[in-house]
Amino acid sequence: MPIQLKFEKRVNLGSRESRRLRRAGSLPGVIYGRGSDISVKIDTHEFMSKIGYSKSLGIIELDVEGELLKSIIKEVQWDTLTDQPVHLDFQQVSDDQLVTVPVPIKLTGIPVGVSIDGGILDHITHELEVTVRAADIPSEMSFDVSTLHLGDRLHLSDVDLPEGLTTDLAFDPVLAGVIAPKALLVKDEEEEEEGEEGTEEETAEGGEDSSEE
């Protein structure tokens, strides 16, 4: 059953009215539809308790003064100082409508490069925009990283997307990789520097011997 949010229509609009609503504990928003948009407001506590910081929730049912509308979250604007929502945008959809939404990426398994080689798993891409039927929006996509060795990277082209999901990217993003821990990198750099210094000393000594002869 989809999450349901209860809204009231807004009559008074503008930035001043939006600030007044937020002070009173409500969030202003807009529901974009097919030919008509609806300005609405919702109790901030209700939104945060049911939606919060979640990004991929599939279809959400909006109760606008008794009228039920199917929608997806189009955008949530956040206050950068308080980390609280300040404005909501929803998009009306039908079950079969294709939509492009961000879906979180979950990594499963322990890479060989971590368990055996002592590396660190670096989760690089945390969400991916996919096109999918509105009714089939997943809460997350899981990809296995257990076969990654130290220095390996998992690209989008290396995995199979869940059935019904597609992407339209002009590049091949790196989803994850196994990197050497900082201590190991520092050790390798020091050994490399010592090797270079040793070579320089040998060369210098060789040069002195030849000059004496």
Secondary structure, DSSP 8 states (H G I E B T S, - for coil): ---EEEEEE--S-SHHHHHHHHHTTEEEEEEE-SS-EEEEEEEHHHHHHHTTT------EEEEETTEEEEEEEEEEEE-TTT--EEEEEEEE--TT-EEEEEEEEEEES--HHHHTT--EEEE---EEEEEEEGGG--S-EEEE-TT--TT-EEEGGGS---TT-B---SS--EEEEEE--HHHHHHHHHHHHHHHHHHHHHHHHHHHHHHH-
